[in-house]
Amino acid sequence: LEDGSVVAWGRPGSGGDSSAVHDQLKSVRQIQATWFAFAAILEDGSVVTWGNPGCGGDSSAVQDQLKSVQQVQATCGAFAAILADGSVVTW
């Protein structure tokens, strides 16, 4: 949305319910999606994910590495983030 927030709808287990991360979805710069999950890059370079954990909706294992994210790309069930230093983080 214009204010950088996000509205999601649809099947809850497929990313249609973002209520668990709603408070984190501010100043969103970009969103990418797998088949059943979303990843939002925030203006500060961090990433917020939600949706099916098996399809990238759970980034907790790499969350401490998701800083200064420049870009996120997605396959059907995984994400890859390019960081400012050129390294790549996947989940």
C-alpha positions as a Markdown table, in Angstrom:
| # | Residue | x | y | z |
|---|---|---|---|---|
| 1 | Leu | 0.0 | 0.0 | 0.0 |
| 2 | Glu | 1.0 | 3.6 | -0.3 |
| 3 | Asp | 2.1 | 3.8 | 3.3 |
| 4 | Gly | 4.3 | 0.7 | 3.0 |
| 5 | Ser | 2.0 | -1.7 | 4.8 |
| 6 | Val | 0.7 | -5.0 | 3.5 |
| 7 | Val | -2.8 | -6.5 | 3.2 |
| 8 | Ala | -2.9 | -10.3 | 2.5 |
| 9 | Trp | -5.9 | -12.5 | 1.9 |
| 10 | Gly | -6.8 | -16.0 | 0.8 |
| 11 | Arg | -6.0 | -19.4 | 2.3 |
| 12 | Pro | -4.3 | -18.9 | 5.7 |
| 13 | Gly | -1.8 | -21.7 | 5.3 |
| 14 | Ser | -0.6 | -20.4 | 2.0 |
| 15 | Gly | 0.2 | -16.9 | 3.1 |
| 16 | Gly | -3.3 | -15.4 | 3.1 |
| 17 | Asp | -3.1 | -14.7 | 6.8 |
| 18 | Ser | -0.3 | -12.2 | 7.7 |
| 19 | Ser | -1.7 | -11.5 | 11.2 |
| 20 | Ala | 1.3 | -13.1 | 12.9 |
| 21 | Val | 3.7 | -10.6 | 11.4 |
| 22 | His | 1.3 | -7.7 | 10.8 |
| 23 | Asp | 3.1 | -5.4 | 13.2 |
| 24 | Gln | 6.4 | -6.0 | 11.4 |
| 25 | Leu | 5.0 | -5.2 | 7.9 |
| 26 | Lys | 5.8 | -1.5 | 7.9 |
| 27 | Ser | 7.9 | 0.4 | 5.3 |
| 28 | Val | 7.8 | -2.6 | 2.9 |
| 29 | Arg | 9.9 | -2.0 | -0.2 |
| 30 | Gln | 9.2 | -5.3 | -2.1 |
| 31 | Ile | 7.4 | -8.6 | -1.8 |
| 32 | Gln | 8.3 | -11.9 | -3.4 |
| 33 | Ala | 6.4 | -15.2 | -3.2 |
| 34 | Thr | 6.9 | -18.9 | -3.5 |
| 35 | Trp | 3.8 | -21.0 | -4.1 |
| 36 | Phe | 2.7 | -20.8 | -0.5 |
| 37 | Ala | 4.7 | -18.1 | 1.3 |
| 38 | Phe | 5.7 | -14.5 | 1.1 |
| 39 | Ala | 8.9 | -12.6 | 1.9 |
| 40 | Ala | 8.8 | -8.8 | 2.3 |
| 41 | Ile | 12.0 | -6.7 | 2.2 |
| 42 | Leu | 11.7 | -3.7 | 4.5 |
| 43 | Glu | 13.3 | -0.3 | 3.9 |
| 44 | Asp | 15.9 | -1.0 | 6.6 |
| 45 | Gly | 17.0 | -4.1 | 4.6 |
| 46 | Ser | 15.5 | -6.7 | 6.9 |
| 47 | Val | 13.1 | -9.4 | 5.7 |
| 48 | Val | 9.8 | -10.6 | 7.1 |
| 49 | Thr | 8.3 | -13.9 | 6.0 |
| 50 | Trp | 5.0 | -15.6 | 6.5 |
| 51 | Gly | 3.0 | -18.5 | 5.0 |
| 52 | Asn | 3.7 | -22.2 | 4.8 |
| 53 | Pro | 6.9 | -22.9 | 6.7 |
| 54 | Gly | 7.9 | -25.7 | 4.3 |
| 55 | Cys | 7.7 | -23.3 | 1.4 |
| 56 | Gly | 9.9 | -20.5 | 2.8 |
| 57 | Gly | 7.4 | -18.9 | 5.2 |
| 58 | Asp | 9.7 | -19.6 | 8.2 |
| 59 | Ser | 13.0 | -17.7 | 7.9 |
| 60 | Ser | 13.9 | -18.0 | 11.6 |
| 61 | Ala | 16.9 | -20.2 | 11.0 |
| 62 | Val | 18.6 | -17.5 | 8.9 |
| 63 | Gln | 16.9 | -14.4 | 10.4 |
| 64 | Asp | 20.1 | -13.1 | 12.0 |
| 65 | Gln | 21.8 | -13.2 | 8.5 |
| 66 | Leu | 19.0 | -11.3 | 6.8 |
| 67 | Lys | 20.4 | -7.8 | 7.1 |
| 68 | Ser | 21.1 | -5.3 | 4.3 |
| 69 | Val | 19.1 | -7.4 | 1.9 |
| 70 | Gln | 19.1 | -5.9 | -1.6 |
| 71 | Gln | 16.9 | -8.4 | -3.4 |
| 72 | Val | 15.0 | -11.6 | -2.9 |
| 73 | Gln | 14.3 | -14.2 | -5.5 |
| 74 | Ala | 11.9 | -17.2 | -5.2 |
| 75 | Thr | 11.4 | -20.7 | -6.6 |
| 76 | Cys | 8.3 | -22.7 | -6.0 |
| 77 | Gly | 9.4 | -23.5 | -2.4 |
| 78 | Ala | 12.4 | -21.5 | -1.4 |
| 79 | Phe | 13.8 | -18.0 | -1.2 |
| 80 | Ala | 17.3 | -16.6 | -1.9 |
| 81 | Ala | 18.3 | -13.1 | -0.6 |
| 82 | Ile | 21.2 | -11.1 | -2.0 |
| 83 | Leu | 22.9 | -9.0 | 0.6 |
| 84 | Ala | 24.7 | -5.7 | 0.2 |
| 85 | Asp | 28.1 | -7.4 | 0.4 |
| 86 | Gly | 27.1 | -9.7 | -2.5 |
| 87 | Ser | 26.6 | -12.8 | -0.4 |
| 88 | Val | 23.5 | -15.0 | -0.7 |
| 89 | Val | 21.3 | -16.4 | 2.1 |
| 90 | Thr | 18.8 | -19.1 | 1.3 |
| 91 | Trp | 15.8 | -20.6 | 3.2 |
